[in-house]
Amino acid sequence: MPKIKTNRGAAKRFKRNAAGTFKRNASHRRHILTKKSTKRMRHLRGPKALHKSDVKSAQRMIPYC
């Protein structure tokens, strides 16, 4: 049986941790930063967990991580 191809876009966006959950980066941090408050940017800085409803599709896209 052939290997399953990894979705390269998903592999660049999500990383699986030891617990089996996926971490992701926050959106809205690329441009038009002047109107966003410092507090808002600070909260967007750290890694976030992928929502539980999206985990199944992420596992399908990244089978070997």
PDB file of N, H, CA, C and O in Angstrom:
ATOM      1  N   MET A   1       0.846  -1.180   0.000  1.00  0.00           N
ATOM      2  CA  MET A   1       0.000   0.000   0.000  1.00  0.00           C
ATOM      3  C   MET A   1       0.894   1.248   0.000  1.00  0.00           C
ATOM      4  O   MET A   1       1.883   1.291   0.732  1.00  0.00           O
ATOM      5  N   PRO A   2       0.563   2.259  -0.807  1.00  0.00           N
ATOM      6  CA  PRO A   2       1.432   3.439  -0.868  1.00  0.00           C
ATOM      7  C   PRO A   2       1.328   4.301   0.386  1.00  0.00           C
ATOM      8  O   PRO A   2       0.356   4.250   1.140  1.00  0.00           O
ATOM      9  N   LYS A   3       2.362   5.079   0.564  1.00  0.00           N
ATOM     10  H   LYS A   3       3.152   5.121  -0.048  1.00  0.00           H
ATOM     11  CA  LYS A   3       2.360   6.017   1.681  1.00  0.00           C
ATOM     12  C   LYS A   3       1.346   7.128   1.429  1.00  0.00           C
ATOM     13  O   LYS A   3       1.017   7.436   0.284  1.00  0.00           O
ATOM     14  N   ILE A   4       0.857   7.722   2.515  1.00  0.00           N
ATOM     15  H   ILE A   4       1.125   7.472   3.445  1.00  0.00           H
ATOM     16  CA  ILE A   4      -0.068   8.843   2.410  1.00  0.00           C
ATOM     17  C   ILE A   4       0.756  10.126   2.348  1.00  0.00           C
ATOM     18  O   ILE A   4       1.675  10.318   3.144  1.00  0.00           O
ATOM     19  N   LYS A   5       0.427  10.991   1.411  1.00  0.00           N
ATOM     20  H   LYS A   5      -0.320  10.834   0.764  1.00  0.00           H
ATOM     21  CA  LYS A   5       1.146  12.262   1.308  1.00  0.00           C
ATOM     22  C   LYS A   5       0.705  13.213   2.412  1.00  0.00           C
ATOM     23  O   LYS A   5      -0.477  13.308   2.742  1.00  0.00           O
ATOM     24  N   THR A   6       1.680  13.910   2.967  1.00  0.00           N
ATOM     25  H   THR A   6       2.640  13.833   2.699  1.00  0.00           H
ATOM     26  CA  THR A   6       1.410  14.931   3.966  1.00  0.00           C
ATOM     27  C   THR A   6       0.994  16.218   3.264  1.00  0.00           C
ATOM     28  O   THR A   6       1.606  16.611   2.271  1.00  0.00           O
ATOM     29  N   ASN A   7      -0.033  16.869   3.772  1.00  0.00           N
ATOM     30  H   ASN A   7      -0.529  16.550   4.579  1.00  0.00           H
ATOM     31  CA  ASN A   7      -0.426  18.179   3.275  1.00  0.00           C
ATOM     32  C   ASN A   7       0.619  19.179   3.753  1.00  0.00           C
ATOM     33  O   ASN A   7       0.706  19.468   4.946  1.00  0.00           O
ATOM     34  N   ARG A   8       1.414  19.707   2.823  1.00  0.00           N
ATOM     35  H   ARG A   8       1.344  19.472   1.853  1.00  0.00           H
ATOM     36  CA  ARG A   8       2.559  20.541   3.193  1.00  0.00           C
ATOM     37  C   ARG A   8       2.130  21.864   3.821  1.00  0.00           C
ATOM     38  O   ARG A   8       2.838  22.394   4.677  1.00  0.00           O
ATOM     39  N   GLY A   9       0.990  22.401   3.413  1.00  0.00           N
ATOM     40  H   GLY A   9       0.415  21.970   2.717  1.00  0.00           H
ATOM     41  CA  GLY A   9       0.507  23.632   4.034  1.00  0.00           C
ATOM     42  C   GLY A   9       0.169  23.421   5.497  1.00  0.00           C
ATOM     43  O   GLY A   9       0.465  24.269   6.338  1.00  0.00           O
ATOM     44  N   ALA A  10      -0.454  22.282   5.802  1.00  0.00           N
ATOM     45  H   ALA A  10      -0.695  21.593   5.119  1.00  0.00           H
ATOM     46  CA  ALA A  10      -0.801  21.967   7.195  1.00  0.00           C
ATOM     47  C   ALA A  10       0.445  21.664   8.006  1.00  0.00           C
ATOM     48  O   ALA A  10       0.519  22.020   9.183  1.00  0.00           O
ATOM     49  N   ALA A  11       1.432  21.010   7.393  1.00  0.00           N
ATOM     50  H   ALA A  11       1.372  20.722   6.437  1.00  0.00           H
ATOM     51  CA  ALA A  11       2.663  20.670   8.105  1.00  0.00           C
ATOM     52  C   ALA A  11       3.428  21.920   8.528  1.00  0.00           C
ATOM     53  O   ALA A  11       4.119  21.911   9.547  1.00  0.00           O
ATOM     54  N   LYS A  12       3.306  23.000   7.746  1.00  0.00           N
ATOM     55  H   LYS A  12       2.744  23.008   6.919  1.00  0.00           H
ATOM     56  CA  LYS A  12       3.977  24.246   8.086  1.00  0.00           C
ATOM     57  C   LYS A  12       3.211  25.034   9.142  1.00  0.00           C
ATOM     58  O   LYS A  12       3.794  25.873   9.829  1.00  0.00           O
ATOM     59  N   ARG A  13       1.924  24.779   9.280  1.00  0.00           N
ATOM     60  H   ARG A  13       1.450  24.097   8.722  1.00  0.00           H
ATOM     61  CA  ARG A  13       1.108  25.552  10.207  1.00  0.00           C
ATOM     62  C   ARG A  13       0.922  24.895  11.566  1.00  0.00           C
ATOM     63  O   ARG A  13       0.795  25.598  12.569  1.00  0.00           O
ATOM     64  N   PHE A  14       0.901  23.575  11.629  1.00  0.00           N
ATOM     65  H   PHE A  14       1.004  23.004  10.815  1.00  0.00           H
ATOM     66  CA  PHE A  14       0.599  22.866  12.867  1.00  0.00           C
ATOM     67  C   PHE A  14       1.754  21.962  13.264  1.00  0.00           C
ATOM     68  O   PHE A  14       2.442  21.402  12.411  1.00  0.00           O
ATOM     69  N   LYS A  15       1.964  21.823  14.592  1.00  0.00           N
ATOM     70  H   LYS A  15       1.405  22.278  15.286  1.00  0.00           H
ATOM     71  CA  LYS A  15       2.937  20.885  15.127  1.00  0.00           C
ATOM     72  C   LYS A  15       2.218  20.078  16.202  1.00  0.00           C
ATOM     73  O   LYS A  15       1.446  20.627  16.988  1.00  0.00           O
ATOM     74  N   ARG A  16       2.474  18.779  16.232  1.00  0.00           N
ATOM     75  H   ARG A  16       3.101  18.333  15.594  1.00  0.00           H
ATOM     76  CA  ARG A  16       1.847  17.936  17.245  1.00  0.00           C
ATOM     77  C   ARG A  16       2.748  17.860  18.468  1.00  0.00           C
ATOM     78  O   ARG A  16       3.960  17.699  18.330  1.00  0.00           O
ATOM     79  N   ASN A  17       2.176  17.973  19.663  1.00  0.00           N
ATOM     80  H   ASN A  17       1.191  18.104  19.775  1.00  0.00           H
ATOM     81  CA  ASN A  17       2.975  17.844  20.876  1.00  0.00           C
ATOM     82  C   ASN A  17       2.825  16.440  21.453  1.00  0.00           C
ATOM     83  O   ASN A  17       2.129  15.605  20.875  1.00  0.00           O
ATOM     84  N   ALA A  18       3.461  16.180  22.568  1.00  0.00           N
ATOM     85  H   ALA A  18       4.026  16.859  23.037  1.00  0.00           H
ATOM     86  CA  ALA A  18       3.507  14.832  23.136  1.00  0.00           C
ATOM     87  C   ALA A  18       2.126  14.324  23.553  1.00  0.00           C
ATOM     88  O   ALA A  18       1.888  13.116  23.551  1.00  0.00           O
ATOM     89  N   ALA A  19       1.220  15.225  23.908  1.00  0.00           N
ATOM     90  H   ALA A  19       1.413  16.206  23.910  1.00  0.00           H
ATOM     91  CA  ALA A  19      -0.122  14.822  24.322  1.00  0.00           C
ATOM     92  C   ALA A  19      -1.007  14.453  23.141  1.00  0.00           C
ATOM     93  O   ALA A  19      -2.107  13.932  23.329  1.00  0.00           O
ATOM     94  N   GLY A  20      -0.535  14.719  21.918  1.00  0.00           N
ATOM     95  H   GLY A  20       0.358  15.142  21.765  1.00  0.00           H
ATOM     96  CA  GLY A  20      -1.322  14.393  20.743  1.00  0.00           C
ATOM     97  C   GLY A  20      -2.161  15.546  20.231  1.00  0.00           C
ATOM     98  O   GLY A  20      -2.814  15.431  19.194  1.00  0.00           O
ATOM     99  N   THR A  21      -2.147  16.665  20.956  1.00  0.00           N
ATOM    100  H   THR A  21      -1.616  16.758  21.799  1.00  0.00           H
ATOM    101  CA  THR A  21      -2.869  17.833  20.478  1.00  0.00           C
ATOM    102  C   THR A  21      -1.965  18.626  19.535  1.00  0.00           C
ATOM    103  O   THR A  21      -0.755  18.404  19.496  1.00  0.00           O
ATOM    104  N   PHE A  22      -2.547  19.536  18.788  1.00  0.00           N
ATOM    105  H   PHE A  22      -3.530  19.717  18.820  1.00  0.00           H
ATOM    106  CA  PHE A  22      -1.790  20.332  17.835  1.00  0.00           C
ATOM    107  C   PHE A  22      -1.671  21.755  18.335  1.00  0.00           C
ATOM    108  O   PHE A  22      -2.617  22.303  18.901  1.00  0.00           O
ATOM    109  N   LYS A  23      -0.506  22.356  18.126  1.00  0.00           N
ATOM    110  H   LYS A  23       0.262  21.910  17.666  1.00  0.00           H
ATOM    111  CA  LYS A  23      -0.355  23.768  18.438  1.00  0.00           C
ATOM    112  C   LYS A  23      -0.293  24.546  17.131  1.00  0.00           C
ATOM    113  O   LYS A  23       0.123  24.031  16.093  1.00  0.00           O
ATOM    114  N   ARG A  24      -0.714  25.787  17.213  1.00  0.00           N
ATOM    115  H   ARG A  24      -1.052  26.205  18.056  1.00  0.00           H
ATOM    116  CA  ARG A  24      -0.786  26.653  16.039  1.00  0.00           C
ATOM    117  C   ARG A  24      -0.416  28.060  16.460  1.00  0.00           C
ATOM    118  O   ARG A  24      -0.404  28.385  17.648  1.00  0.00           O
ATOM    119  N   ASN A  25      -0.116  28.887  15.483  1.00  0.00           N
ATOM    120  H   ASN A  25      -0.126  28.624  14.518  1.00  0.00           H
ATOM    121  CA  ASN A  25       0.141  30.296  15.749  1.00  0.00           C
ATOM    122  C   ASN A  25      -1.149  31.084  15.544  1.00  0.00           C
ATOM    123  O   ASN A  25      -2.047  30.661  14.816  1.00  0.00           O
ATOM    124  N   ALA A  26      -1.220  32.230  16.196  1.00  0.00           N
ATOM    125  H   ALA A  26      -0.490  32.574  16.788  1.00  0.00           H
ATOM    126  CA  ALA A  26      -2.395  33.081  16.082  1.00  0.00           C
ATOM    127  C   ALA A  26      -2.375  33.836  14.758  1.00  0.00           C
ATOM    128  O   ALA A  26      -1.311  34.138  14.216  1.00  0.00           O
ATOM    129  N   SER A  27      -3.551  34.133  14.253  1.00  0.00           N
ATOM    130  H   SER A  27      -4.415  33.888  14.693  1.00  0.00           H
ATOM    131  CA  SER A  27      -3.662  34.930  13.031  1.00  0.00           C
ATOM    132  C   SER A  27      -3.662  36.419  13.393  1.00  0.00           C
ATOM    133  O   SER A  27      -3.577  36.779  14.568  1.00  0.00           O
ATOM    134  N   HIS A  28      -3.757  37.273  12.382  1.00  0.00           N
ATOM    135  H   HIS A  28      -3.825  36.981  11.428  1.00  0.00           H
ATOM    136  CA  HIS A  28      -3.834  38.735  12.526  1.00  0.00           C
ATOM    137  C   HIS A  28      -2.541  39.343  13.061  1.00  0.00           C
ATOM    138  O   HIS A  28      -2.588  40.327  13.799  1.00  0.00           O
ATOM    139  N   ARG A  29      -1.399  38.784  12.709  1.00  0.00           N
ATOM    140  H   ARG A  29      -1.360  37.985  12.110  1.00  0.00           H
ATOM    141  CA  ARG A  29      -0.131  39.342  13.184  1.00  0.00           C
ATOM    142  C   ARG A  29       0.792  39.751  12.047  1.00  0.00           C
ATOM    143  O   ARG A  29       1.958  40.056  12.297  1.00  0.00           O
ATOM    144  N   ARG A  30       0.321  39.768  10.827  1.00  0.00           N
ATOM    145  H   ARG A  30      -0.626  39.521  10.624  1.00  0.00           H
ATOM    146  CA  ARG A  30       1.211  39.984   9.688  1.00  0.00           C
ATOM    147  C   ARG A  30       1.304  41.445   9.246  1.00  0.00           C
ATOM    148  O   ARG A  30       2.404  41.940   9.000  1.00  0.00           O
ATOM    149  N   HIS A  31       0.185  42.134   9.143  1.00  0.00           N
ATOM    150  H   HIS A  31      -0.708  41.732   9.342  1.00  0.00           H
ATOM    151  CA  HIS A  31       0.211  43.497   8.615  1.00  0.00           C
ATOM    152  C   HIS A  31      -0.913  44.302   9.251  1.00  0.00           C
ATOM    153  O   HIS A  31      -1.746  43.757   9.974  1.00  0.00           O
ATOM    154  N   ILE A  32      -0.929  45.602   8.976  1.00  0.00           N
ATOM    155  H   ILE A  32      -0.252  46.044   8.388  1.00  0.00           H
ATOM    156  CA  ILE A  32      -1.857  46.563   9.589  1.00  0.00           C
ATOM    157  C   ILE A  32      -1.761  46.457  11.117  1.00  0.00           C
ATOM    158  O   ILE A  32      -2.761  46.259  11.807  1.00  0.00           O
ATOM    159  N   LEU A  33      -0.537  46.594  11.619  1.00  0.00           N
ATOM    160  H   LEU A  33       0.275  46.755  11.058  1.00  0.00           H
ATOM    161  CA  LEU A  33      -0.290  46.409  13.041  1.00  0.00           C
ATOM    162  C   LEU A  33      -0.441  47.696  13.837  1.00  0.00           C
ATOM    163  O   LEU A  33      -0.540  47.653  15.063  1.00  0.00           O
ATOM    164  N   THR A  34      -0.462  48.841  13.162  1.00  0.00           N
ATOM    165  H   THR A  34      -0.382  48.877  12.166  1.00  0.00           H
ATOM    166  CA  THR A  34      -0.465  50.103  13.901  1.00  0.00           C
ATOM    167  C   THR A  34      -1.770  50.336  14.656  1.00  0.00           C
ATOM    168  O   THR A  34      -1.763  50.955  15.720  1.00  0.00           O
ATOM    169  N   LYS A  35      -2.875  49.856  14.129  1.00  0.00           N
ATOM    170  H   LYS A  35      -2.881  49.353  13.265  1.00  0.00           H
ATOM    171  CA  LYS A  35      -4.158  50.073  14.810  1.00  0.00           C
ATOM    172  C   LYS A  35      -4.437  49.039  15.890  1.00  0.00           C
ATOM    173  O   LYS A  35      -5.375  49.202  16.669  1.00  0.00           O
ATOM    174  N   LYS A  36      -3.644  47.984  15.951  1.00  0.00           N
ATOM    175  H   LYS A  36      -2.882  47.851  15.317  1.00  0.00           H
ATOM    176  CA  LYS A  36      -3.869  46.943  16.956  1.00  0.00           C
ATOM    177  C   LYS A  36      -3.120  47.308  18.238  1.00  0.00           C
ATOM    178  O   LYS A  36      -1.969  47.743  18.195  1.00  0.00           O
ATOM    179  N   SER A  37      -3.781  47.128  19.363  1.00  0.00           N
ATOM    180  H   SER A  37      -4.716  46.775  19.398  1.00  0.00           H
ATOM    181  CA  SER A  37      -3.202  47.548  20.632  1.00  0.00           C
ATOM    182  C   SER A  37      -2.074  46.604  21.051  1.00  0.00           C
ATOM    183  O   SER A  37      -1.986  45.466  20.589  1.00  0.00           O
ATOM    184  N   THR A  38      -1.235  47.099  21.920  1.00  0.00           N
ATOM    185  H   THR A  38      -1.307  48.023  22.295  1.00  0.00           H
ATOM    186  CA  THR A  38      -0.119  46.308  22.437  1.00  0.00           C
ATOM    187  C   THR A  38      -0.622  45.087  23.196  1.00  0.00           C
ATOM    188  O   THR A  38      -0.040  44.006  23.108  1.00  0.00           O
ATOM    189  N   LYS A  39      -1.704  45.270  23.939  1.00  0.00           N
ATOM    190  H   LYS A  39      -2.177  46.148  24.011  1.00  0.00           H
ATOM    191  CA  LYS A  39      -2.285  44.144  24.684  1.00  0.00           C
ATOM    192  C   LYS A  39      -2.782  43.060  23.734  1.00  0.00           C
ATOM    193  O   LYS A  39      -2.575  41.872  23.978  1.00  0.00           O
ATOM    194  N   ARG A  40      -3.435  43.471  22.659  1.00  0.00           N
ATOM    195  H   ARG A  40      -3.603  44.436  22.461  1.00  0.00           H
ATOM    196  CA  ARG A  40      -3.937  42.510  21.676  1.00  0.00           C
ATOM    197  C   ARG A  40      -2.789  41.742  21.030  1.00  0.00           C
ATOM    198  O   ARG A  40      -2.874  40.527  20.853  1.00  0.00           O
ATOM    199  N   MET A  41      -1.717  42.447  20.677  1.00  0.00           N
ATOM    200  H   MET A  41      -1.647  43.434  20.821  1.00  0.00           H
ATOM    201  CA  MET A  41      -0.563  41.798  20.052  1.00  0.00           C
ATOM    202  C   MET A  41       0.126  40.848  21.023  1.00  0.00           C
ATOM    203  O   MET A  41       0.603  39.785  20.624  1.00  0.00           O
ATOM    204  N   ARG A  42       0.178  41.224  22.283  1.00  0.00           N
ATOM    205  H   ARG A  42      -0.209  42.087  22.607  1.00  0.00           H
ATOM    206  CA  ARG A  42       0.798  40.379  23.299  1.00  0.00           C
ATOM    207  C   ARG A  42       0.031  39.072  23.468  1.00  0.00           C
ATOM    208  O   ARG A  42       0.635  38.012  23.631  1.00  0.00           O
ATOM    209  N   HIS A  43      -1.280  39.143  23.429  1.00  0.00           N
ATOM    210  H   HIS A  43      -1.771  40.004  23.296  1.00  0.00           H
ATOM    211  CA  HIS A  43      -2.090  37.933  23.572  1.00  0.00           C
ATOM    212  C   HIS A  43      -2.015  37.043  22.346  1.00  0.00           C
ATOM    213  O   HIS A  43      -2.247  35.838  22.445  1.00  0.00           O
ATOM    214  N   LEU A  44      -1.699  37.606  21.202  1.00  0.00           N
ATOM    215  H   LEU A  44      -1.510  38.585  21.122  1.00  0.00           H
ATOM    216  CA  LEU A  44      -1.567  36.812  19.981  1.00  0.00           C
ATOM    217  C   LEU A  44      -0.193  36.159  19.847  1.00  0.00           C
ATOM    218  O   LEU A  44       0.021  35.340  18.953  1.00  0.00           O
ATOM    219  N   ARG A  45       0.733  36.517  20.728  1.00  0.00           N
ATOM    220  H   ARG A  45       0.559  37.182  21.454  1.00  0.00           H
ATOM    221  CA  ARG A  45       2.120  36.124  20.565  1.00  0.00           C
ATOM    222  C   ARG A  45       2.377  34.626  20.788  1.00  0.00           C
ATOM    223  O   ARG A  45       3.065  33.998  19.984  1.00  0.00           O
ATOM    224  N   GLY A  46       1.843  34.056  21.850  1.00  0.00           N
ATOM    225  H   GLY A  46       1.284  34.565  22.503  1.00  0.00           H
ATOM    226  CA  GLY A  46       2.182  32.686  22.215  1.00  0.00           C
ATOM    227  C   GLY A  46       1.459  31.649  21.381  1.00  0.00           C
ATOM    228  O   GLY A  46       0.506  31.977  20.675  1.00  0.00           O
ATOM    229  N   PRO A  47       1.899  30.396  21.452  1.00  0.00           N
ATOM    230  CA  PRO A  47       1.220  29.334  20.702  1.00  0.00           C
ATOM    231  C   PRO A  47      -0.144  29.020  21.298  1.00  0.00           C
ATOM    232  O   PRO A  47      -0.351  29.116  22.508  1.00  0.00           O
ATOM    233  N   LYS A  48      -1.059  28.647  20.430  1.00  0.00           N
ATOM    234  H   LYS A  48      -0.891  28.569  19.448  1.00  0.00           H
ATOM    235  CA  LYS A  48      -2.426  28.296  20.836  1.00  0.00           C
ATOM    236  C   LYS A  48      -2.662  26.829  20.498  1.00  0.00           C
ATOM    237  O   LYS A  48      -1.942  26.247  19.687  1.00  0.00           O
ATOM    238  N   ALA A  49      -3.661  26.246  21.114  1.00  0.00           N
ATOM    239  H   ALA A  49      -4.247  26.719  21.772  1.00  0.00           H
ATOM    240  CA  ALA A  49      -4.050  24.872  20.796  1.00  0.00           C
ATOM    241  C   ALA A  49      -5.081  24.889  19.680  1.00  0.00           C
ATOM    242  O   ALA A  49      -5.935  25.774  19.620  1.00  0.00           O
ATOM    243  N   LEU A  50      -4.996  23.924  18.815  1.00  0.00           N
ATOM    244  H   LEU A  50      -4.302  23.205  18.864  1.00  0.00           H
ATOM    245  CA  LEU A  50      -5.982  23.789  17.752  1.00  0.00           C
ATOM    246  C   LEU A  50      -7.310  23.355  18.372  1.00  0.00           C
ATOM    247  O   LEU A  50      -7.325  22.537  19.291  1.00  0.00           O
ATOM    248  N   HIS A  51      -8.408  23.888  17.881  1.00  0.00           N
ATOM    249  H   HIS A  51      -8.396  24.553  17.134  1.00  0.00           H
ATOM    250  CA  HIS A  51      -9.721  23.566  18.432  1.00  0.00           C
ATOM    251  C   HIS A  51     -10.016  22.074  18.249  1.00  0.00           C
ATOM    252  O   HIS A  51      -9.616  21.474  17.252  1.00  0.00           O
ATOM    253  N   LYS A  52     -10.714  21.489  19.211  1.00  0.00           N
ATOM    254  H   LYS A  52     -11.039  21.977  20.021  1.00  0.00           H
ATOM    255  CA  LYS A  52     -10.924  20.037  19.193  1.00  0.00           C
ATOM    256  C   LYS A  52     -11.718  19.570  17.984  1.00  0.00           C
ATOM    257  O   LYS A  52     -11.580  18.420  17.567  1.00  0.00           O
ATOM    258  N   SER A  53     -12.547  20.436  17.413  1.00  0.00           N
ATOM    259  H   SER A  53     -12.659  21.370  17.752  1.00  0.00           H
ATOM    260  CA  SER A  53     -13.302  20.041  16.227  1.00  0.00           C
ATOM    261  C   SER A  53     -12.419  19.987  14.975  1.00  0.00           C
ATOM    262  O   SER A  53     -12.815  19.387  13.975  1.00  0.00           O
ATOM    263  N   ASP A  54     -11.241  20.597  15.011  1.00  0.00           N
ATOM    264  H   ASP A  54     -10.919  21.084  15.823  1.00  0.00           H
ATOM    265  CA  ASP A  54     -10.330  20.603  13.869  1.00  0.00           C
ATOM    266  C   ASP A  54      -9.218  19.568  13.979  1.00  0.00           C
ATOM    267  O   ASP A  54      -8.467  19.372  13.023  1.00  0.00           O
ATOM    268  N   VAL A  55      -9.098  18.908  15.116  1.00  0.00           N
ATOM    269  H   VAL A  55      -9.708  19.067  15.892  1.00  0.00           H
ATOM    270  CA  VAL A  55      -7.985  17.975  15.337  1.00  0.00           C
ATOM    271  C   VAL A  55      -8.057  16.781  14.395  1.00  0.00           C
ATOM    272  O   VAL A  55      -7.026  16.336  13.891  1.00  0.00           O
ATOM    273  N   LYS A  56      -9.235  16.263  14.152  1.00  0.00           N
ATOM    274  H   LYS A  56     -10.072  16.626  14.561  1.00  0.00           H
ATOM    275  CA  LYS A  56      -9.383  15.086  13.297  1.00  0.00           C
ATOM    276  C   LYS A  56      -8.914  15.378  11.872  1.00  0.00           C
ATOM    277  O   LYS A  56      -8.234  14.553  11.263  1.00  0.00           O
ATOM    278  N   SER A  57      -9.268  16.537  11.345  1.00  0.00           N
ATOM    279  H   SER A  57      -9.820  17.207  11.840  1.00  0.00           H
ATOM    280  CA  SER A  57      -8.829  16.882   9.997  1.00  0.00           C
ATOM    281  C   SER A  57      -7.331  17.151   9.955  1.00  0.00           C
ATOM    282  O   SER A  57      -6.684  16.849   8.952  1.00  0.00           O
ATOM    283  N   ALA A  58      -6.766  17.711  11.017  1.00  0.00           N
ATOM    284  H   ALA A  58      -7.291  17.957  11.832  1.00  0.00           H
ATOM    285  CA  ALA A  58      -5.319  17.942  11.067  1.00  0.00           C
ATOM    286  C   ALA A  58      -4.564  16.618  11.111  1.00  0.00           C
ATOM    287  O   ALA A  58      -3.515  16.485  10.481  1.00  0.00           O
ATOM    288  N   GLN A  59      -5.083  15.641  11.846  1.00  0.00           N
ATOM    289  H   GLN A  59      -5.935  15.750  12.358  1.00  0.00           H
ATOM    290  CA  GLN A  59      -4.449  14.320  11.890  1.00  0.00           C
ATOM    291  C   GLN A  59      -4.474  13.650  10.527  1.00  0.00           C
ATOM    292  O   GLN A  59      -3.537  12.941  10.160  1.00  0.00           O
ATOM    293  N   ARG A  60      -5.539  13.873   9.781  1.00  0.00           N
ATOM    294  H   ARG A  60      -6.301  14.449  10.078  1.00  0.00           H
ATOM    295  CA  ARG A  60      -5.644  13.301   8.447  1.00  0.00           C
ATOM    296  C   ARG A  60      -4.656  13.963   7.484  1.00  0.00           C
ATOM    297  O   ARG A  60      -4.102  13.308   6.602  1.00  0.00           O
ATOM    298  N   MET A  61      -4.445  15.263   7.662  1.00  0.00           N
ATOM    299  H   MET A  61      -4.895  15.796   8.379  1.00  0.00           H
ATOM    300  CA  MET A  61      -3.533  15.986   6.769  1.00  0.00           C
ATOM    301  C   MET A  61      -2.065  15.737   7.098  1.00  0.00           C
ATOM    302  O   MET A  61      -1.209  15.802   6.216  1.00  0.00           O
ATOM    303  N   ILE A  62      -1.770  15.448   8.383  1.00  0.00           N
ATOM    304  H   ILE A  62      -2.466  15.396   9.099  1.00  0.00           H
ATOM    305  CA  ILE A  62      -0.387  15.227   8.809  1.00  0.00           C
ATOM    306  C   ILE A  62      -0.304  13.825   9.434  1.00  0.00           C
ATOM    307  O   ILE A  62      -0.268  13.711  10.660  1.00  0.00           O
ATOM    308  N   PRO A  63      -0.274  12.765   8.629  1.00  0.00           N
ATOM    309  CA  PRO A  63      -0.364  11.418   9.189  1.00  0.00           C
ATOM    310  C   PRO A  63       0.886  10.927   9.920  1.00  0.00           C
ATOM    311  O   PRO A  63       0.784  10.065  10.793  1.00  0.00           O
ATOM    312  N   TYR A  64       2.056  11.456   9.584  1.00  0.00           N
ATOM    313  H   TYR A  64       2.139  12.156   8.874  1.00  0.00           H
ATOM    314  CA  TYR A  64       3.298  10.881  10.107  1.00  0.00           C
ATOM    315  C   TYR A  64       4.001  11.750  11.112  1.00  0.00           C
ATOM    316  O   TYR A  64       5.187  11.542  11.369  1.00  0.00           O
ATOM    317  N   CYS A  65       3.312  12.728  11.699  1.00  0.00           N
ATOM    318  H   CYS A  65       2.348  12.897  11.490  1.00  0.00           H
ATOM    319  CA  CYS A  65       4.023  13.562  12.681  1.00  0.00           C
ATOM    320  C   CYS A  65       3.683  13.126  14.083  1.00  0.00           C
ATOM    321  O   CYS A  65       4.182  13.705  15.048  1.00  0.00           O
TER     322      CYS A  65
END
